[in-house]
């Protein structure tokens, strides 16, 4: 399977010919990255100054908005500057949502718009634990936020002012990842989901699906031989381009780059063009049981 497909839309709310949405959805829902090579996020006059690490508070990896009304998190600076920075990030949020609704109209009305992030820091050289090392191939799963199969859809845009690409590795299909690691995953301890939730370690109870996804994420990152030898493709996403993937399904690793905007959206499995293509349904077929 070719892990990356390209399209040349130049607008954030493009008009698609008949049948094109289903064609693009088939690629993205199969775990491919959709690369919009000619779609830049345009900075407004004066916003170039925000392409500098000094706007980060140094404690958080990202500068982010949790919602359209939320205060800016992770930033440092004078109030008037932070208002302008917030406006830039909020504008990306609006455009990214418009893009997804234009490309995939069947998703409209079912999307839950989550965090919008600006990443001014360099990818490479960041000190972190192996579990948090996103330069290792992985699929997204989060210890404190069980999602019970809900999809994680992300829109990325490189706004680097120096021509530097965002470099990724894109790995093998999700079904191949699961087939490789599923036998290594321990059984979920009875009652553990309730205990973790009662202790406020998780925001809701972990389903069997969440248990498997967390262990897949960790097993991929912990296996250094897999990181070297797994089928994978190096991709360079240049400034002025945008790309989309379901990050819970697309095996990916961020290797280098600086200055990127990212929008996260969540989508119920039932609202996909092809629910059977989702990680939840793939894992249920492989395990022979319901996982949520």
Secondary structure, DSSP 8 states (H G I E B T S, - for coil): --SEEEE---STT----TTHHHHHHHHHHTT-EEEETT------TTGGGGSSGGGB-SSSS-EEESSTTS--BSB-S-HHHHHHHHHHHHHHHHHHHHHHHHH-GGGTTTEEEEEEEEEEEESTT----STT-TTS-B----TT---TT-EEEEEEEE--TT---EEEEE---HHHHHHHHGGG-----TTHHHHHHHTTSSSS---HHHHHHHHHHHHHHH-HHHHHHS--EEEEE-TT-EEEEETTTS-EEEEE-EEEEEEEEEE-GGGSS-GGGSHHHHHHHHHTS---
